[in-house]
Amino acid sequence: MKKIQISIIIPVYNVEKYLRECLDSILNQTFQDFEIICVDDGSTDKSLEILQEYKRKDDRFVILQQRHSGAGSARNNGIRLAEGKYIQFLDSDDYFEPNLLEEMYNHAEKFDADLTVCSSRKVDDEGNITETGSPNFPINIDKVPMEKVFNREDFKDDIFSLFTPVVWNKLIKKSFLKENHLEFPPLTIYEDIAFMHSLVLCANKIVAFNKELVNYRFNRPGSLVSTRSKHTIDAVKSCMYLGNFLKSRGFLPEYENAYRKVFINHIRAEISYCNDDEYKNFLQEFKTLLPNDWQKYQSALRKDYITPEYLKKFIGNKKVMLWGGSLFIRQVLERETEKNPNILGIIDRNAASAGKPFCNYTIYPPEAINKLKPDGVILTVLSNNESIYESLKEEFREKYPTVELLPNIFEEELTVCET
């Protein structure tokens, strides 16, 4: 009997609106040697009925049912059942480009890769593209060598900053998973942080290529990610699972610096979504989880000092542009009582954002710097994207030698008071 080449694992929970598009994107692939393992995580809508309908039409579908316990548990159950040489994950509200499996498989075979990674684009609830050409999601384009094999030895301090820890843009050799006993931790959300960072750390051969082959439906209504500010502490728990993994596998202290950096990055990213009450609850829980170590992360725990007034003082009389339309800087600008005439606009390398409004300002591509001629540019990128700072400085020296790259607004250390 011929061995299946790819097992596609899909956790399914109350996604009847999106599920057909997801499944059809697999059936329409140019590469057809696969099985589709759908794990229904206790859906209460018509998701299971839709799965059963597709199963009746195509016997490559395998349906598992479990009590509602999260995507990580569903994926673990799918891995145990998978018969393919490779594992490909997909979330049930996302969908593939028709050539994804062919491209991923060919790259994995060519480089004998344990882990193969492609790029993606973000789409909204209706499938309209909202982000494309991102330099740091889901691949850090400025750091990752494309079409070349690499591993942890090549990026000891930055191994966790190369990829966004999501599973749906990665093809994984199943024998590699088994040999390293890799599985998702028992968390309801953010389970992929620990899993993906552990996977990247263990892989001896990683290959990436910059083609947007996954359509990621970002922040859709009703998803756990859309309520992420209520689950901020789970990102910390996932990082702690990663820390325990490093200790158990003997990767500390060699990768301790990389671990500290990624822990800080995830804290910064997640608390940027919190309102004041959510942040206070998070800080209390954080101190409880890390009673002896929480002060190590003080500089990451809050950036409350960055207010419209602070930003105005930081800019002074210079005409500037802000690089990076992050959620955090949006929250700062939304609190402005009036437009700052010294801010000429926002720079963002997301091609889908060009020309769109951003609070009182307009988003421009980087090349607009030559037209608008600011005195300087301020980096306002937050979270794990800070790993692009050095490459941005190099880019500025090459492309905009007459423009000053001002200090990063987030570099100031902050002491968090007891609450």
Contacts in CASP RR format, 6 or more apart in sequence:
PFRMAT RR
TARGET T0000
AUTHOR 0000-0000-0000
METHOD contacts of the structure
MODEL  1
MKKIQISIIIPVYNVEKYLRECLDSILNQTFQDFEIICVDDGSTDKSLEI
LQEYKRKDDRFVILQQRHSGAGSARNNGIRLAEGKYIQFLDSDDYFEPNL
LEEMYNHAEKFDADLTVCSSRKVDDEGNITETGSPNFPINIDKVPMEKVF
NREDFKDDIFSLFTPVVWNKLIKKSFLKENHLEFPPLTIYEDIAFMHSLV
LCANKIVAFNKELVNYRFNRPGSLVSTRSKHTIDAVKSCMYLGNFLKSRG
FLPEYENAYRKVFINHIRAEISYCNDDEYKNFLQEFKTLLPNDWQKYQSA
LRKDYITPEYLKKFIGNKKVMLWGGSLFIRQVLERETEKNPNILGIIDRN
AASAGKPFCNYTIYPPEAINKLKPDGVILTVLSNNESIYESLKEEFREKY
PTVELLPNIFEEELTVCET
3 83 0 8 1.000
3 84 0 8 1.000
3 85 0 8 1.000
4 33 0 8 1.000
4 34 0 8 1.000
4 35 0 8 1.000
4 83 0 8 1.000
4 84 0 8 1.000
4 85 0 8 1.000
5 31 0 8 1.000
5 33 0 8 1.000
5 34 0 8 1.000
5 84 0 8 1.000
5 85 0 8 1.000
5 86 0 8 1.000
5 105 0 8 1.000
6 31 0 8 1.000
6 33 0 8 1.000
6 34 0 8 1.000
6 35 0 8 1.000
6 84 0 8 1.000
6 85 0 8 1.000
6 86 0 8 1.000
6 87 0 8 1.000
6 88 0 8 1.000
6 101 0 8 1.000
6 105 0 8 1.000
6 171 0 8 1.000
7 34 0 8 1.000
7 35 0 8 1.000
7 37 0 8 1.000
7 78 0 8 1.000
7 82 0 8 1.000
7 83 0 8 1.000
7 84 0 8 1.000
7 86 0 8 1.000
7 87 0 8 1.000
7 88 0 8 1.000
7 174 0 8 1.000
8 26 0 8 1.000
8 34 0 8 1.000
8 35 0 8 1.000
8 36 0 8 1.000
8 37 0 8 1.000
8 88 0 8 1.000
8 89 0 8 1.000
8 90 0 8 1.000
8 101 0 8 1.000
9 37 0 8 1.000
9 39 0 8 1.000
9 74 0 8 1.000
9 75 0 8 1.000
9 78 0 8 1.000
9 79 0 8 1.000
9 82 0 8 1.000
9 87 0 8 1.000
9 88 0 8 1.000
9 89 0 8 1.000
9 90 0 8 1.000
10 22 0 8 1.000
10 36 0 8 1.000
10 37 0 8 1.000
10 38 0 8 1.000
10 39 0 8 1.000
10 89 0 8 1.000
10 90 0 8 1.000
10 91 0 8 1.000
10 92 0 8 1.000
11 39 0 8 1.000
11 41 0 8 1.000
11 70 0 8 1.000
11 71 0 8 1.000
11 72 0 8 1.000
11 74 0 8 1.000
11 75 0 8 1.000
11 91 0 8 1.000
11 92 0 8 1.000
12 19 0 8 1.000
12 38 0 8 1.000
12 39 0 8 1.000
12 40 0 8 1.000
12 41 0 8 1.000
12 43 0 8 1.000
12 47 0 8 1.000
12 48 0 8 1.000
12 51 0 8 1.000
12 74 0 8 1.000
12 92 0 8 1.000
13 40 0 8 1.000
13 41 0 8 1.000
13 42 0 8 1.000
13 43 0 8 1.000
13 47 0 8 1.000
13 68 0 8 1.000
13 70 0 8 1.000
13 71 0 8 1.000
13 74 0 8 1.000
13 92 0 8 1.000
14 43 0 8 1.000
14 44 0 8 1.000
14 45 0 8 1.000
14 47 0 8 1.000
15 22 0 8 1.000
15 43 0 8 1.000
15 45 0 8 1.000
15 47 0 8 1.000
15 92 0 8 1.000
15 93 0 8 1.000
16 43 0 8 1.000
16 45 0 8 1.000
16 46 0 8 1.000
16 47 0 8 1.000
16 50 0 8 1.000
18 92 0 8 1.000
18 93 0 8 1.000
18 94 0 8 1.000
18 95 0 8 1.000
18 217 0 8 1.000
18 220 0 8 1.000
19 47 0 8 1.000
19 50 0 8 1.000
19 51 0 8 1.000
19 92 0 8 1.000
19 93 0 8 1.000
20 50 0 8 1.000
21 95 0 8 1.000
22 90 0 8 1.000
22 91 0 8 1.000
22 92 0 8 1.000
22 93 0 8 1.000
22 94 0 8 1.000
22 95 0 8 1.000
23 36 0 8 1.000
23 50 0 8 1.000
23 54 0 8 1.000
24 95 0 8 1.000
25 95 0 8 1.000
25 96 0 8 1.000
25 97 0 8 1.000
25 98 0 8 1.000
25 215 0 8 1.000
26 34 0 8 1.000
26 36 0 8 1.000
26 90 0 8 1.000
26 96 0 8 1.000
26 101 0 8 1.000
27 58 0 8 1.000
28 98 0 8 1.000
29 96 0 8 1.000
29 98 0 8 1.000
29 99 0 8 1.000
29 100 0 8 1.000
29 101 0 8 1.000
29 102 0 8 1.000
30 98 0 8 1.000
30 99 0 8 1.000
30 101 0 8 1.000
30 102 0 8 1.000
31 99 0 8 1.000
31 101 0 8 1.000
31 102 0 8 1.000
31 105 0 8 1.000
34 60 0 8 1.000
34 88 0 8 1.000
34 101 0 8 1.000
35 60 0 8 1.000
35 61 0 8 1.000
35 62 0 8 1.000
35 82 0 8 1.000
35 83 0 8 1.000
35 84 0 8 1.000
36 58 0 8 1.000
36 60 0 8 1.000
36 61 0 8 1.000
36 62 0 8 1.000
37 62 0 8 1.000
37 64 0 8 1.000
37 78 0 8 1.000
37 81 0 8 1.000
37 82 0 8 1.000
38 51 0 8 1.000
38 61 0 8 1.000
38 62 0 8 1.000
38 63 0 8 1.000
38 64 0 8 1.000
38 92 0 8 1.000
39 64 0 8 1.000
39 65 0 8 1.000
39 66 0 8 1.000
39 74 0 8 1.000
39 75 0 8 1.000
39 77 0 8 1.000
39 78 0 8 1.000
40 47 0 8 1.000
40 48 0 8 1.000
40 51 0 8 1.000
40 63 0 8 1.000
40 64 0 8 1.000
40 65 0 8 1.000
40 66 0 8 1.000
41 66 0 8 1.000
41 68 0 8 1.000
41 69 0 8 1.000
41 70 0 8 1.000
41 71 0 8 1.000
41 73 0 8 1.000
41 74 0 8 1.000
42 48 0 8 1.000
42 65 0 8 1.000
42 66 0 8 1.000
42 67 0 8 1.000
42 68 0 8 1.000
47 92 0 8 1.000
48 63 0 8 1.000
48 65 0 8 1.000
51 61 0 8 1.000
51 63 0 8 1.000
52 63 0 8 1.000
54 61 0 8 1.000
55 61 0 8 1.000
55 63 0 8 1.000
62 81 0 8 1.000
64 74 0 8 1.000
64 77 0 8 1.000
64 78 0 8 1.000
64 81 0 8 1.000
66 73 0 8 1.000
66 74 0 8 1.000
66 77 0 8 1.000
69 188 0 8 1.000
70 188 0 8 1.000
70 191 0 8 1.000
71 91 0 8 1.000
71 184 0 8 1.000
71 191 0 8 1.000
71 192 0 8 1.000
72 184 0 8 1.000
72 185 0 8 1.000
72 187 0 8 1.000
72 191 0 8 1.000
72 192 0 8 1.000
72 195 0 8 1.000
73 184 0 8 1.000
73 186 0 8 1.000
75 89 0 8 1.000
75 167 0 8 1.000
75 184 0 8 1.000
76 183 0 8 1.000
76 184 0 8 1.000
79 87 0 8 1.000
79 174 0 8 1.000
79 177 0 8 1.000
79 183 0 8 1.000
82 174 0 8 1.000
84 174 0 8 1.000
85 173 0 8 1.000
85 174 0 8 1.000
85 175 0 8 1.000
86 104 0 8 1.000
86 105 0 8 1.000
86 108 0 8 1.000
86 171 0 8 1.000
86 172 0 8 1.000
86 173 0 8 1.000
86 174 0 8 1.000
87 171 0 8 1.000
87 172 0 8 1.000
87 173 0 8 1.000
87 174 0 8 1.000
87 177 0 8 1.000
88 101 0 8 1.000
88 104 0 8 1.000
88 170 0 8 1.000
88 171 0 8 1.000
88 172 0 8 1.000
89 167 0 8 1.000
89 168 0 8 1.000
89 170 0 8 1.000
90 96 0 8 1.000
90 168 0 8 1.000
90 214 0 8 1.000
91 168 0 8 1.000
91 216 0 8 1.000
91 217 0 8 1.000
93 217 0 8 1.000
93 220 0 8 1.000
93 223 0 8 1.000
94 168 0 8 1.000
94 214 0 8 1.000
94 215 0 8 1.000
94 216 0 8 1.000
94 217 0 8 1.000
95 214 0 8 1.000
95 215 0 8 1.000
96 213 0 8 1.000
96 214 0 8 1.000
96 215 0 8 1.000
97 212 0 8 1.000
97 213 0 8 1.000
97 214 0 8 1.000
97 215 0 8 1.000
99 213 0 8 1.000
100 118 0 8 1.000
100 213 0 8 1.000
100 214 0 8 1.000
103 118 0 8 1.000
103 209 0 8 1.000
103 211 0 8 1.000
103 213 0 8 1.000
104 116 0 8 1.000
104 118 0 8 1.000
104 171 0 8 1.000
104 213 0 8 1.000
105 171 0 8 1.000
107 113 0 8 1.000
107 116 0 8 1.000
107 147 0 8 1.000
107 171 0 8 1.000
107 207 0 8 1.000
107 209 0 8 1.000
108 116 0 8 1.000
108 171 0 8 1.000
108 173 0 8 1.000
108 207 0 8 1.000
110 207 0 8 1.000
111 149 0 8 1.000
111 205 0 8 1.000
111 207 0 8 1.000
112 205 0 8 1.000
113 149 0 8 1.000
113 171 0 8 1.000
113 173 0 8 1.000
113 203 0 8 1.000
113 205 0 8 1.000
113 206 0 8 1.000
113 207 0 8 1.000
114 172 0 8 1.000
114 173 0 8 1.000
114 176 0 8 1.000
114 202 0 8 1.000
114 203 0 8 1.000
114 204 0 8 1.000
114 205 0 8 1.000
114 206 0 8 1.000
115 170 0 8 1.000
115 171 0 8 1.000
115 172 0 8 1.000
115 173 0 8 1.000
115 176 0 8 1.000
115 199 0 8 1.000
115 200 0 8 1.000
115 203 0 8 1.000
115 205 0 8 1.000
115 206 0 8 1.000
115 207 0 8 1.000
116 170 0 8 1.000
116 171 0 8 1.000
116 172 0 8 1.000
116 206 0 8 1.000
116 207 0 8 1.000
116 208 0 8 1.000
117 138 0 8 1.000
117 139 0 8 1.000
117 144 0 8 1.000
117 163 0 8 1.000
117 169 0 8 1.000
117 170 0 8 1.000
117 171 0 8 1.000
117 206 0 8 1.000
117 207 0 8 1.000
117 208 0 8 1.000
117 209 0 8 1.000
118 169 0 8 1.000
118 208 0 8 1.000
118 209 0 8 1.000
118 210 0 8 1.000
118 211 0 8 1.000
118 212 0 8 1.000
118 213 0 8 1.000
118 214 0 8 1.000
119 133 0 8 1.000
119 138 0 8 1.000
119 139 0 8 1.000
119 169 0 8 1.000
119 209 0 8 1.000
119 210 0 8 1.000
119 211 0 8 1.000
119 212 0 8 1.000
119 213 0 8 1.000
119 214 0 8 1.000
120 137 0 8 1.000
120 138 0 8 1.000
120 168 0 8 1.000
120 169 0 8 1.000
120 212 0 8 1.000
120 213 0 8 1.000
120 214 0 8 1.000
120 215 0 8 1.000
120 216 0 8 1.000
121 129 0 8 1.000
121 131 0 8 1.000
121 132 0 8 1.000
121 133 0 8 1.000
121 212 0 8 1.000
121 214 0 8 1.000
121 215 0 8 1.000
121 216 0 8 1.000
121 352 0 8 1.000
122 129 0 8 1.000
122 130 0 8 1.000
122 131 0 8 1.000
122 132 0 8 1.000
122 134 0 8 1.000
122 137 0 8 1.000
122 216 0 8 1.000
122 217 0 8 1.000
122 218 0 8 1.000
122 352 0 8 1.000
123 129 0 8 1.000
123 130 0 8 1.000
123 215 0 8 1.000
123 216 0 8 1.000
123 217 0 8 1.000
123 218 0 8 1.000
124 130 0 8 1.000
124 217 0 8 1.000
124 218 0 8 1.000
124 220 0 8 1.000
125 217 0 8 1.000
125 220 0 8 1.000
125 221 0 8 1.000
127 215 0 8 1.000
127 217 0 8 1.000
129 352 0 8 1.000
130 218 0 8 1.000
130 352 0 8 1.000
130 353 0 8 1.000
131 137 0 8 1.000
131 218 0 8 1.000
131 350 0 8 1.000
131 352 0 8 1.000
131 353 0 8 1.000
132 212 0 8 1.000
132 350 0 8 1.000
132 351 0 8 1.000
132 352 0 8 1.000
133 212 0 8 1.000
133 349 0 8 1.000
133 350 0 8 1.000
133 351 0 8 1.000
134 349 0 8 1.000
134 350 0 8 1.000
135 141 0 8 1.000
135 142 0 8 1.000
135 349 0 8 1.000
135 388 0 8 1.000
136 142 0 8 1.000
136 164 0 8 1.000
136 384 0 8 1.000
136 385 0 8 1.000
136 387 0 8 1.000
136 388 0 8 1.000
137 164 0 8 1.000
138 163 0 8 1.000
138 164 0 8 1.000
138 166 0 8 1.000
138 169 0 8 1.000
138 216 0 8 1.000
139 162 0 8 1.000
139 163 0 8 1.000
139 164 0 8 1.000
139 208 0 8 1.000
139 210 0 8 1.000
140 161 0 8 1.000
140 162 0 8 1.000
140 163 0 8 1.000
140 387 0 8 1.000
140 388 0 8 1.000
141 210 0 8 1.000
142 387 0 8 1.000
142 388 0 8 1.000
142 391 0 8 1.000
142 392 0 8 1.000
143 155 0 8 1.000
143 158 0 8 1.000
143 161 0 8 1.000
143 162 0 8 1.000
143 387 0 8 1.000
143 388 0 8 1.000
143 391 0 8 1.000
144 150 0 8 1.000
144 162 0 8 1.000
144 163 0 8 1.000
144 208 0 8 1.000
145 154 0 8 1.000
145 208 0 8 1.000
146 208 0 8 1.000
146 209 0 8 1.000
146 210 0 8 1.000
147 207 0 8 1.000
147 208 0 8 1.000
147 209 0 8 1.000
148 207 0 8 1.000
149 205 0 8 1.000
149 206 0 8 1.000
149 207 0 8 1.000
150 206 0 8 1.000
150 207 0 8 1.000
151 203 0 8 1.000
151 204 0 8 1.000
151 205 0 8 1.000
151 206 0 8 1.000
152 159 0 8 1.000
152 200 0 8 1.000
152 201 0 8 1.000
152 203 0 8 1.000
152 255 0 8 1.000
155 161 0 8 1.000
155 162 0 8 1.000
155 258 0 8 1.000
156 254 0 8 1.000
156 255 0 8 1.000
156 257 0 8 1.000
156 258 0 8 1.000
157 257 0 8 1.000
157 258 0 8 1.000
157 261 0 8 1.000
158 258 0 8 1.000
158 261 0 8 1.000
158 387 0 8 1.000
159 200 0 8 1.000
159 201 0 8 1.000
159 255 0 8 1.000
159 258 0 8 1.000
160 197 0 8 1.000
160 200 0 8 1.000
160 201 0 8 1.000
160 258 0 8 1.000
160 259 0 8 1.000
160 261 0 8 1.000
160 262 0 8 1.000
160 265 0 8 1.000
161 258 0 8 1.000
161 261 0 8 1.000
161 262 0 8 1.000
161 265 0 8 1.000
161 384 0 8 1.000
161 387 0 8 1.000
162 200 0 8 1.000
163 170 0 8 1.000
163 196 0 8 1.000
163 200 0 8 1.000
163 208 0 8 1.000
164 384 0 8 1.000
165 192 0 8 1.000
165 193 0 8 1.000
165 195 0 8 1.000
165 196 0 8 1.000
165 197 0 8 1.000
166 192 0 8 1.000
166 196 0 8 1.000
166 216 0 8 1.000
167 192 0 8 1.000
167 195 0 8 1.000
167 196 0 8 1.000
168 214 0 8 1.000
168 216 0 8 1.000
169 213 0 8 1.000
169 214 0 8 1.000
170 196 0 8 1.000
170 199 0 8 1.000
172 199 0 8 1.000
176 202 0 8 1.000
176 203 0 8 1.000
177 183 0 8 1.000
177 199 0 8 1.000
180 199 0 8 1.000
180 202 0 8 1.000
182 195 0 8 1.000
182 198 0 8 1.000
182 199 0 8 1.000
182 202 0 8 1.000
183 195 0 8 1.000
184 191 0 8 1.000
184 192 0 8 1.000
184 194 0 8 1.000
184 195 0 8 1.000
185 191 0 8 1.000
185 194 0 8 1.000
185 195 0 8 1.000
185 238 0 8 1.000
185 241 0 8 1.000
187 194 0 8 1.000
187 234 0 8 1.000
187 237 0 8 1.000
187 238 0 8 1.000
187 241 0 8 1.000
188 224 0 8 1.000
188 231 0 8 1.000
188 234 0 8 1.000
189 224 0 8 1.000
189 225 0 8 1.000
189 228 0 8 1.000
189 231 0 8 1.000
189 234 0 8 1.000
190 231 0 8 1.000
190 234 0 8 1.000
190 235 0 8 1.000
190 237 0 8 1.000
190 238 0 8 1.000
191 238 0 8 1.000
192 238 0 8 1.000
193 235 0 8 1.000
193 238 0 8 1.000
193 239 0 8 1.000
193 242 0 8 1.000
193 266 0 8 1.000
194 238 0 8 1.000
194 239 0 8 1.000
194 241 0 8 1.000
194 242 0 8 1.000
194 245 0 8 1.000
197 242 0 8 1.000
197 262 0 8 1.000
198 242 0 8 1.000
198 245 0 8 1.000
200 206 0 8 1.000
201 246 0 8 1.000
201 251 0 8 1.000
201 255 0 8 1.000
202 249 0 8 1.000
218 225 0 8 1.000
219 225 0 8 1.000
219 226 0 8 1.000
220 226 0 8 1.000
224 231 0 8 1.000
228 270 0 8 1.000
228 273 0 8 1.000
229 270 0 8 1.000
229 273 0 8 1.000
229 274 0 8 1.000
229 275 0 8 1.000
229 278 0 8 1.000
230 278 0 8 1.000
232 270 0 8 1.000
232 271 0 8 1.000
232 273 0 8 1.000
232 274 0 8 1.000
232 278 0 8 1.000
232 282 0 8 1.000
233 282 0 8 1.000
233 285 0 8 1.000
233 286 0 8 1.000
233 289 0 8 1.000
235 266 0 8 1.000
235 267 0 8 1.000
235 269 0 8 1.000
235 270 0 8 1.000
236 263 0 8 1.000
236 266 0 8 1.000
236 267 0 8 1.000
236 285 0 8 1.000
236 286 0 8 1.000
236 289 0 8 1.000
236 290 0 8 1.000
237 289 0 8 1.000
238 266 0 8 1.000
239 262 0 8 1.000
239 263 0 8 1.000
239 266 0 8 1.000
240 289 0 8 1.000
242 259 0 8 1.000
242 262 0 8 1.000
243 252 0 8 1.000
243 259 0 8 1.000
245 251 0 8 1.000
246 252 0 8 1.000
246 255 0 8 1.000
246 256 0 8 1.000
246 259 0 8 1.000
252 259 0 8 1.000
260 296 0 8 1.000
262 384 0 8 1.000
263 297 0 8 1.000
264 297 0 8 1.000
264 299 0 8 1.000
264 300 0 8 1.000
265 300 0 8 1.000
265 383 0 8 1.000
265 384 0 8 1.000
265 386 0 8 1.000
265 387 0 8 1.000
266 383 0 8 1.000
266 384 0 8 1.000
267 297 0 8 1.000
267 300 0 8 1.000
267 301 0 8 1.000
268 300 0 8 1.000
268 303 0 8 1.000
268 382 0 8 1.000
268 383 0 8 1.000
268 410 0 8 1.000
269 382 0 8 1.000
269 383 0 8 1.000
269 384 0 8 1.000
271 279 0 8 1.000
271 282 0 8 1.000
271 301 0 8 1.000
271 302 0 8 1.000
272 303 0 8 1.000
272 326 0 8 1.000
272 327 0 8 1.000
272 328 0 8 1.000
272 331 0 8 1.000
272 382 0 8 1.000
272 383 0 8 1.000
273 327 0 8 1.000
274 282 0 8 1.000
279 302 0 8 1.000
280 419 0 8 1.000
283 301 0 8 1.000
283 302 0 8 1.000
283 416 0 8 1.000
283 419 0 8 1.000
284 419 0 8 1.000
286 294 0 8 1.000
286 301 0 8 1.000
287 294 0 8 1.000
290 297 0 8 1.000
298 413 0 8 1.000
298 414 0 8 1.000
298 415 0 8 1.000
298 416 0 8 1.000
299 413 0 8 1.000
299 414 0 8 1.000
301 414 0 8 1.000
301 416 0 8 1.000
302 414 0 8 1.000
302 416 0 8 1.000
303 328 0 8 1.000
303 382 0 8 1.000
303 410 0 8 1.000
303 414 0 8 1.000
304 414 0 8 1.000
305 412 0 8 1.000
305 414 0 8 1.000
306 328 0 8 1.000
306 332 0 8 1.000
306 409 0 8 1.000
306 410 0 8 1.000
307 332 0 8 1.000
307 335 0 8 1.000
308 332 0 8 1.000
308 333 0 8 1.000
308 335 0 8 1.000
308 336 0 8 1.000
308 337 0 8 1.000
308 340 0 8 1.000
311 332 0 8 1.000
311 333 0 8 1.000
311 340 0 8 1.000
311 409 0 8 1.000
312 340 0 8 1.000
312 342 0 8 1.000
314 378 0 8 1.000
314 409 0 8 1.000
315 340 0 8 1.000
315 342 0 8 1.000
315 343 0 8 1.000
315 378 0 8 1.000
316 342 0 8 1.000
317 342 0 8 1.000
318 342 0 8 1.000
318 374 0 8 1.000
318 375 0 8 1.000
318 376 0 8 1.000
318 406 0 8 1.000
319 342 0 8 1.000
319 344 0 8 1.000
319 374 0 8 1.000
319 375 0 8 1.000
319 376 0 8 1.000
320 342 0 8 1.000
320 343 0 8 1.000
320 344 0 8 1.000
320 374 0 8 1.000
320 375 0 8 1.000
320 376 0 8 1.000
320 377 0 8 1.000
320 378 0 8 1.000
320 406 0 8 1.000
321 343 0 8 1.000
321 344 0 8 1.000
321 345 0 8 1.000
321 346 0 8 1.000
321 347 0 8 1.000
321 364 0 8 1.000
321 368 0 8 1.000
321 369 0 8 1.000
321 372 0 8 1.000
321 374 0 8 1.000
321 376 0 8 1.000
321 377 0 8 1.000
321 378 0 8 1.000
322 329 0 8 1.000
322 343 0 8 1.000
322 345 0 8 1.000
322 346 0 8 1.000
322 347 0 8 1.000
322 361 0 8 1.000
322 377 0 8 1.000
322 378 0 8 1.000
322 380 0 8 1.000
323 346 0 8 1.000
323 347 0 8 1.000
323 348 0 8 1.000
323 377 0 8 1.000
323 378 0 8 1.000
323 379 0 8 1.000
323 380 0 8 1.000
323 381 0 8 1.000
323 392 0 8 1.000
324 346 0 8 1.000
324 347 0 8 1.000
324 348 0 8 1.000
324 379 0 8 1.000
324 380 0 8 1.000
324 381 0 8 1.000
325 346 0 8 1.000
325 348 0 8 1.000
325 353 0 8 1.000
325 358 0 8 1.000
325 363 0 8 1.000
325 380 0 8 1.000
326 380 0 8 1.000
326 381 0 8 1.000
326 382 0 8 1.000
326 383 0 8 1.000
326 385 0 8 1.000
327 382 0 8 1.000
328 380 0 8 1.000
328 382 0 8 1.000
329 380 0 8 1.000
329 382 0 8 1.000
330 358 0 8 1.000
330 359 0 8 1.000
333 358 0 8 1.000
333 359 0 8 1.000
333 360 0 8 1.000
333 361 0 8 1.000
334 359 0 8 1.000
336 359 0 8 1.000
336 360 0 8 1.000
339 360 0 8 1.000
339 361 0 8 1.000
340 360 0 8 1.000
343 361 0 8 1.000
344 372 0 8 1.000
344 374 0 8 1.000
345 358 0 8 1.000
345 361 0 8 1.000
345 362 0 8 1.000
345 363 0 8 1.000
345 364 0 8 1.000
345 372 0 8 1.000
346 358 0 8 1.000
346 361 0 8 1.000
346 362 0 8 1.000
346 363 0 8 1.000
346 364 0 8 1.000
347 363 0 8 1.000
347 364 0 8 1.000
347 365 0 8 1.000
347 366 0 8 1.000
347 368 0 8 1.000
347 369 0 8 1.000
347 377 0 8 1.000
348 354 0 8 1.000
348 363 0 8 1.000
348 364 0 8 1.000
348 365 0 8 1.000
349 365 0 8 1.000
349 366 0 8 1.000
351 365 0 8 1.000
353 363 0 8 1.000
354 363 0 8 1.000
354 364 0 8 1.000
354 365 0 8 1.000
355 362 0 8 1.000
355 363 0 8 1.000
355 364 0 8 1.000
356 362 0 8 1.000
356 363 0 8 1.000
357 363 0 8 1.000
364 372 0 8 1.000
366 399 0 8 1.000
369 377 0 8 1.000
369 399 0 8 1.000
369 400 0 8 1.000
369 403 0 8 1.000
370 400 0 8 1.000
373 403 0 8 1.000
374 403 0 8 1.000
375 403 0 8 1.000
375 404 0 8 1.000
376 403 0 8 1.000
376 404 0 8 1.000
376 405 0 8 1.000
376 406 0 8 1.000
377 396 0 8 1.000
377 400 0 8 1.000
377 403 0 8 1.000
377 404 0 8 1.000
377 405 0 8 1.000
377 406 0 8 1.000
378 406 0 8 1.000
378 407 0 8 1.000
378 408 0 8 1.000
378 409 0 8 1.000
379 389 0 8 1.000
379 392 0 8 1.000
379 405 0 8 1.000
379 406 0 8 1.000
379 408 0 8 1.000
379 409 0 8 1.000
379 410 0 8 1.000
380 409 0 8 1.000
380 410 0 8 1.000
381 388 0 8 1.000
381 389 0 8 1.000
382 410 0 8 1.000
386 408 0 8 1.000
386 410 0 8 1.000
389 408 0 8 1.000
392 405 0 8 1.000
393 405 0 8 1.000
396 403 0 8 1.000
396 405 0 8 1.000
END
